[in-house]
Amino acid sequence: MCPTTPAPTHEPALDRSLQAGPVHVPVRVRHGAGATTELTAAVRRTGADRTVVLTEPTLPAAHLDRVLPPLEAVGPVEVRPLPSPPRDTARGPVVPDGAAVVALGGTRVVRAADRLARADGTRPPLLRLPTTLRAMSDAALSVAGLARPGSGPHPAPVLVLERLDFLDTLDPGALRAGVCAVVRDVLAAVPGSYDQVAGRLRSDGRYAPGTLAGFLSLCVEVRAALLAYDPLETGPATVLHYGRALARALRATARPGTLPHGADVLLGLLVAARAARLSGLLDASGEQAHTELVERAGGPRSLPEGTTADDVLAALVRGSSGHRPPRQRTAGTGPVRLVLLDGLGAPHRERGRVLTPVAADILRAALQAFTPGQGPGPGQDRALMTLGRQAPESR
């Protein structure tokens, strides 16, 4: 990981790139006015004579004020708010010929921009300007969505420009939510950065720009290493989905207001670690490392109020296990496939795949461990191990 505390006389500025198979994506992390010149130059390199800015109605006006002048220096600009709920924009004449697309917003906007097309079905040049820490560290760095079957050819993003000044409008809770990707990457891919990241995480979500730049640098470098030979995230890069299926199920079952943004991912990591422990894969120190890092990040320690283990298990069984689109299942049939770890940075493999089938009884016990009044007490771990394989320390 790069140093997360730059010299006090310099604004954070990092130049990185992603080589995902044949796709090359430049990533720039900036703080300050210099990013406007870079944006103008990037649009001009596309040859576009106009720009469509895809954004969301809740975007702070200050963000548009920063972005519109450099884009208007190239040509006319059209701002299109993302509808809520978002409609399928993969069909029909959406983007004018000769236009470039700028995705200005969070994860929803970044993903929706990938589906925009011209009238003839071809894809316009795309620039990503994520405005949330979670989008900067995750969705904006992915190219898997650009190569979905049937989506047609799609050029790689011309530029991913991550402006740290966009984060100035976010409250500490939103920044606390955004560190979930760096926590996941440390646990699942780069445990050598554990101490360095743990020392910089803050449970109050208050981070200096230099610290955030360091976190983003780590996420880019992890993604670059994993995507080099697995751009579609179906092989080793599946580890980037560690905890995601659990987070999705937690989010789907939580009552409004009971699970803060980003807490679903952090809690999903804890449940995944518990499931691996009960399956005899991850040892006690590995699970404790999850607990400590999530605690330092200000993550939750229990299921949200009103959510039961059976609620979440039912959502897991019905939905997708992993990164594929949801598919319907009959509740209670078959295992759920999840990314589990044998140790920090060591994903478990079943028949060469990173997704592991996990039985419902193990998942139920793992979820109950985070249900107030139902979790196992001291000394009960070994009894629960009978649900899965023999624990590593007892082999």
DRENKOL-314883 format. One record per residue (C-alpha): residue in three letters; x, y, z. Coordinates in steps of 0.5 Angstrom, whole numbers, padded with zeros to 4 digits, always signed. Example, Ala and Ser with C-alpha at 12.3 -4.5 7.8 and 13.67 -1.06 7.14 Angstrom:
ALA+0025-0009+0016/SER+0027-0002+0014/
# end
This chain:
MET+0000+0000+0000/CYS+0002+0007-0001/PRO+0004+0012+0004/THR-0003+0015+0007/THR+0000+0021+0010/PRO+0003+0025+0004/ALA+0008+0031+0006/PRO+0003+0037+0009/THR+0006+0042+0003/HIS+0003+0038-0003/GLU-0004+0036-0005/PRO-0006+0028-0006/ALA-0005+0026-0013/LEU-0004+0019-0015/ASP-0003+0016-0022/ARG-0005+0009-0023/SER-0008+0005-0028/LEU-0012-0002-0029/GLN-0010-0007-0034/ALA-0016-0012-0034/GLY-0014-0017-0040/PRO-0013-0013-0046/VAL-0017-0007-0043/HIS-0013-0001-0040/VAL-0016+0004-0035/PRO-0012+0010-0033/VAL-0014+0012-0026/ARG-0013+0019-0023/VAL-0014+0021-0016/ARG-0014+0028-0015/HIS-0015+0034-0009/GLY-0016+0041-0012/ALA-0017+0045-0018/GLY-0012+0041-0022/ALA-0017+0036-0024/THR-0021+0041-0028/THR-0016+0041-0033/GLU-0015+0034-0034/LEU-0022+0033-0035/THR-0022+0038-0041/ALA-0016+0034-0044/ALA-0019+0027-0043/VAL-0026+0029-0046/ARG-0022+0033-0052/ARG-0018+0026-0053/THR-0024+0022-0055/GLY-0026+0027-0061/ALA-0033+0028-0058/ASP-0036+0035-0059/ARG-0041+0035-0054/THR-0042+0031-0047/VAL-0048+0028-0043/VAL-0047+0028-0036/LEU-0051+0022-0032/THR-0052+0024-0025/GLU-0057+0023-0020/PRO-0062+0028-0017/THR-0059+0029-0010/LEU-0052+0031-0013/PRO-0050+0037-0009/ALA-0050+0043-0014/ALA-0043+0044-0012/HIS-0041+0038-0016/LEU-0044+0040-0022/ASP-0041+0047-0021/ARG-0034+0044-0021/VAL-0035+0039-0027/LEU-0039+0044-0032/PRO-0034+0049-0034/PRO-0029+0044-0036/LEU-0034+0040-0040/GLU-0037+0047-0043/ALA-0030+0049-0046/VAL-0030+0043-0050/GLY-0038+0043-0053/PRO-0045+0043-0051/VAL-0047+0039-0044/GLU-0053+0036-0043/VAL-0055+0034-0036/ARG-0059+0028-0035/PRO-0061+0026-0028/LEU-0062+0018-0027/PRO-0069+0016-0026/SER-0071+0013-0019/PRO-0073+0008-0019/PRO-0068+0007-0025/ARG-0070+0005-0032/ASP-0067+0000-0037/THR-0063+0005-0041/ALA-0059-0001-0045/ARG-0064+0000-0051/GLY-0066+0005-0056/PRO-0063+0012-0058/VAL-0060+0015-0051/VAL-0054+0018-0053/PRO-0053+0023-0059/ASP-0048+0021-0064/GLY-0041+0025-0063/ALA-0043+0025-0055/ALA-0038+0023-0049/VAL-0041+0020-0043/VAL-0039+0023-0036/ALA-0042+0019-0030/LEU-0042+0023-0024/GLY-0045+0020-0018/GLY-0045+0014-0014/THR-0045+0007-0015/ARG-0052+0007-0018/VAL-0050+0012-0023/VAL-0043+0009-0025/ARG-0047+0002-0027/ALA-0052+0006-0031/ALA-0047+0009-0035/ASP-0044+0003-0037/ARG-0051+0001-0041/LEU-0052+0008-0045/ALA-0051+0007-0052/ARG-0052+0011-0059/ALA-0058+0010-0063/ASP-0054+0005-0067/GLY-0053+0001-0061/THR-0045+0003-0061/ARG-0042+0005-0054/PRO-0040+0012-0053/PRO-0033+0014-0050/LEU-0034+0014-0042/LEU-0031+0018-0037/ARG-0032+0016-0029/LEU-0033+0021-0024/PRO-0035+0018-0018/THR-0037+0022-0012/THR-0037+0017-0006/LEU-0032+0014-0003/ARG-0035+0007-0004/ALA-0036+0008-0011/MET-0029+0011-0012/SER-0026+0004-0009/ASP-0031-0001-0012/ALA-0036+0000-0018/ALA-0031+0006-0021/LEU-0025+0001-0022/SER-0029-0005-0025/VAL-0030-0007-0032/ALA-0034-0013-0031/GLY-0040-0010-0033/LEU-0038-0007-0039/ALA-0037-0014-0042/ARG-0044-0017-0040/PRO-0047-0022-0045/GLY-0051-0019-0050/SER-0049-0012-0048/GLY-0045-0011-0055/PRO-0038-0008-0055/HIS-0036-0003-0050/PRO-0030+0001-0050/ALA-0026+0002-0043/PRO-0027+0008-0039/VAL-0023+0013-0042/LEU-0021+0016-0035/VAL-0023+0015-0028/LEU-0022+0021-0024/GLU-0023+0021-0017/ARG-0023+0028-0014/LEU-0023+0028-0006/ASP-0026+0034-0006/PHE-0032+0031-0008/LEU-0032+0028-0001/ASP-0032+0034+0003/THR-0040+0034+0002/LEU-0040+0028+0006/ASP-0042+0027+0013/PRO-0037+0022+0017/GLY-0042+0016+0017/ALA-0042+0016+0009/LEU-0034+0016+0009/ARG-0035+0011+0015/ALA-0039+0007+0010/GLY-0034+0008+0004/VAL-0028+0004+0007/CYS-0032-0003+0007/ALA-0028-0004+0000/VAL-0021-0003+0003/VAL-0023-0007+0009/ARG-0025-0013+0004/ASP-0019-0012+0000/VAL-0014-0013+0006/LEU-0018-0019+0009/ALA-0019-0022+0003/ALA-0013-0020-0002/VAL-0007-0016+0002/PRO-0006-0018+0009/GLY+0001-0015+0009/SER-0003-0009+0009/TYR-0007-0010+0015/ASP-0003-0007+0021/GLN-0002+0000+0016/VAL-0009+0000+0015/ALA-0012-0002+0022/GLY-0007+0004+0024/ARG-0011+0009+0020/LEU-0018+0007+0020/ARG-0023+0011+0025/SER-0029+0009+0028/ASP-0032+0016+0027/GLY-0031+0016+0020/ARG-0026+0023+0020/TYR-0021+0022+0015/ALA-0016+0027+0012/PRO-0015+0027+0004/GLY-0008+0024+0005/THR-0011+0018+0008/LEU-0017+0017+0003/ALA-0012+0017-0002/GLY-0008+0012+0001/PHE-0014+0007+0001/LEU-0016+0009-0006/SER-0009+0007-0008/LEU-0009+0000-0005/CYS-0016-0001-0008/VAL-0013+0000-0015/GLU-0007-0004-0014/VAL-0011-0010-0011/ARG-0016-0009-0017/ALA-0010-0009-0022/ALA-0007-0015-0020/LEU-0013-0019-0020/LEU-0016-0016-0026/ALA-0010-0017-0030/TYR-0012-0024-0032/ASP-0019-0024-0030/PRO-0022-0018-0032/LEU-0029-0021-0032/GLU-0028-0023-0024/THR-0030-0030-0025/GLY-0024-0033-0023/PRO-0019-0031-0018/ALA-0022-0024-0018/THR-0028-0027-0015/VAL-0025-0025-0008/LEU-0027-0018-0010/HIS-0034-0021-0008/TYR-0032-0023-0001/GLY-0038-0022+0003/ARG-0042-0019-0002/ALA-0048-0024-0003/LEU-0049-0024+0005/ALA-0049-0016+0005/ARG-0054-0016-0001/ALA-0059-0021+0003/LEU-0058-0017+0010/ARG-0060-0010+0006/ALA-0066-0014+0003/THR-0068-0016+0010/ALA-0067-0010+0014/ARG-0072-0005+0016/PRO-0071+0002+0014/GLY-0066+0006+0018/THR-0064+0000+0022/LEU-0057-0002+0017/PRO-0053+0004+0016/HIS-0050+0005+0009/GLY-0044+0001+0008/ALA-0045-0003+0015/ASP-0048-0009+0010/VAL-0042-0010+0007/LEU-0038-0010+0014/LEU-0043-0014+0017/GLY-0043-0019+0011/LEU-0035-0020+0012/LEU-0036-0022+0019/VAL-0042-0027+0018/ALA-0037-0030+0012/ALA-0031-0031+0017/ARG-0036-0034+0022/ALA-0039-0039+0017/ALA-0031-0040+0015/ARG-0030-0042+0022/LEU-0036-0046+0023/SER-0034-0050+0016/GLY-0027-0051+0019/LEU-0023-0047+0014/LEU-0021-0041+0018/ASP-0018-0041+0025/ALA-0020-0037+0031/SER-0014-0032+0029/GLY-0017-0030+0022/GLU-0024-0029+0025/GLN-0021-0025+0030/ALA-0017-0021+0025/HIS-0024-0019+0022/THR-0027-0017+0028/GLU-0022-0012+0030/LEU-0021-0009+0023/VAL-0029-0008+0022/GLU-0029-0005+0029/ARG-0024+0000+0028/ALA-0028+0002+0021/GLY-0034+0003+0026/GLY-0038-0003+0023/PRO-0044-0006+0026/ARG-0043-0012+0031/SER-0050-0015+0030/LEU-0056-0016+0026/PRO-0060-0010+0025/GLU-0066-0010+0030/GLY-0072-0014+0027/THR-0068-0018+0023/THR-0067-0025+0024/ALA-0062-0031+0022/ASP-0068-0034+0018/ASP-0070-0028+0014/VAL-0063-0027+0012/LEU-0062-0034+0010/ALA-0068-0034+0006/ALA-0066-0028+0002/LEU-0059-0032+0001/VAL-0063-0038-0002/ARG-0067-0034-0006/GLY-0062-0030-0009/SER-0055-0030-0012/SER-0049-0033-0009/GLY-0044-0029-0012/HIS-0043-0024-0017/ARG-0048-0027-0022/PRO-0055-0023-0023/PRO-0060-0026-0018/ARG-0064-0033-0020/GLN-0070-0036-0016/ARG-0069-0042-0012/THR-0074-0046-0008/ALA-0073-0044+0000/GLY-0069-0049+0003/THR-0066-0053-0003/GLY-0059-0053-0004/PRO-0053-0050-0001/VAL-0051-0043-0002/ARG-0044-0041-0006/LEU-0040-0036-0002/VAL-0033-0033-0002/LEU-0030-0036+0004/LEU-0023-0036+0007/ASP-0018-0041+0009/GLY-0014-0035+0012/LEU-0013-0028+0011/GLY-0011-0027+0004/ALA-0012-0034+0002/PRO-0019-0036-0001/HIS-0022-0043-0001/ARG-0023-0047-0007/GLU-0028-0052-0009/ARG-0026-0056-0015/GLY-0022-0050-0017/ARG-0027-0045-0016/VAL-0027-0039-0011/LEU-0034-0040-0009/THR-0036-0045-0004/PRO-0042-0049-0003/VAL-0044-0047+0004/ALA-0050-0051+0008/ALA-0056-0048+0011/ASP-0055-0050+0018/ILE-0048-0047+0018/LEU-0050-0041+0015/ARG-0056-0040+0020/ALA-0051-0042+0026/ALA-0046-0036+0023/LEU-0052-0031+0023/GLN-0055-0033+0030/ALA-0048-0031+0032/PHE-0049-0024+0031/THR-0056-0024+0033/PRO-0057-0021+0040/GLY-0059-0027+0045/GLN-0057-0033+0040/GLY-0050-0032+0039/PRO-0045-0038+0042/GLY-0042-0037+0049/PRO-0035-0038+0051/GLY-0033-0045+0050/GLN-0039-0047+0045/ASP-0034-0046+0038/ARG-0032-0053+0038/ALA-0039-0056+0039/LEU-0041-0052+0033/MET-0035-0054+0029/THR-0039-0061+0028/LEU-0043-0057+0023/GLY-0038-0057+0018/ARG-0031-0060+0017/GLN-0026-0061+0023/ALA-0023-0054+0025/PRO-0016-0053+0023/GLU-0013-0053+0030/SER-0016-0059+0032/ARG-0013-0063+0026/
# end
